[in-house]
Amino acid sequence: MNAPLAERMRPKTLDQYIGQQHLLAPNASLRRALDAGVIPSMIFWGPPGVGKTTLAQLIAQHLNRPIHTLSAISSGVKDVREVIAKVQGGGMFSPQGSILFIDEIHRFSIITLLERAIKEDHHLQKKKISLLETNALLRISGGDARKLLNVFEIIIGTFQGQTEIDITDDVVLANAQQSLASYDKDGEQHYDIISAFIKSVRGSDPNAAVYWLARMVEGGEDPKFIARRLVILAAEDIGLANPNALLLANACFQAVENVGWPESRIILSECTLYLASSPKGNAAYMAINKAQQIVQQTGNLGVPLALRNSPTKLMKELGYGDGYQYSHDHPGNFYAQEFLPEQLVGTNFFHSGSSPKEQEIAQQIKKWWQDKYKF
């Protein structure tokens, strides 16, 4: 029976290897080192099928050295030490040295990350957690350390009231795989769902907003990512219409950092519902946009002399600070004077929306400045 086509087409020499020519071409750095009999420590990174294992085997063949292969999926540090001991003991020794190829090596550090989290995190310390199996966790996380920790926290959160928890592949698959696969199955879901969440809050639909929040929670989204979006929403889409929204959103972010899963979902829900049901206004967002646009168009305009700092005698003699009026010395703590560069006098950056609070701010500006700033 013939070998599979992929096996029959596997390159037999370095010259037949396709790709990585910046390293393997005759005059490239790695190829020169290999031709000189020198092999550095290397990490090959890439998705399955790009030729990582094949390249390792070709390098060993090119240097005529034995190669010893381990997989981090089924091996540990103990296995690595055993191979090294055998090589040093002469059983697999080559006068020129041997090559150790460890497949899926990133799994070593991801497992170490889990063990450290169990040992050091103040929430996980309260439980007795045993990592009996890790293959499912590693497979679902796909080498992404943040996703691994998020999935792990979701799994731990399913053991409500239990202090002794055994993590097995079956436990992980039963509690996390389906929701994660649905949430991130095509790479666009992450962006589509956060977009739907933002637009639901902006559109003042608390029910839709909390639904998309639940989709992210069940999908293992980073809770701090959600909390950051709520802070931005509070400033961009609510802003001056309800300044308390930003205070609550910032408190939400801090609470999520301190509490962790699964309780953070309640904090995120409270903030989401509050922002979605709050009056909306984007005057602050639009004002900074317009101001930045003006700066880009006009460059670095000079600060009016009256507003300049005058810490030295020379600066005072040059007129720095002349004519400036201290607002608190005048009735109502207000004095009409010019604060913008001469080229921008009368430019209005704040345009109130329909929210009562923004309308109130606009009326206050008119009261102070009369017809100077046109609304």
Buried (B, 14 or more C-beta within 10 A) or exposed (E): EEEEEEEEEBBEEBEEBEEBEEBBEEEBEBBEEBEEEEBEEEEBEEEEEEBBBBBBBBBBEBBEBBBBBBEBEEBEEEBBEEBEEBBEEEEEEBEEEBBBBBBBBBBBEBBEBBEEBBEEBEBBEEBEBEBEBBBBBBBBBEBEEEBBBBBBBBBBBEBEEEEEBEBBBEBBBEBBBEBBEEBBEEEEBBEEBBEBBBBBBBEBBBEBBBEBBBBBBBBBBBBBBBBBBBBEBBBBBBBBBBEEBBEBBBBBBEBBEEBBBBEBBEBBBBBBBBBBEBBBBBBBBBBEEBBEEBEEEEEEEEEBBBBBEBEEEEBEEEEBBEEBEEEEEEEEEEBEEBEBBEEBEEBEBBBBBEBEBBBEBBEEBBEEEEEEBEE
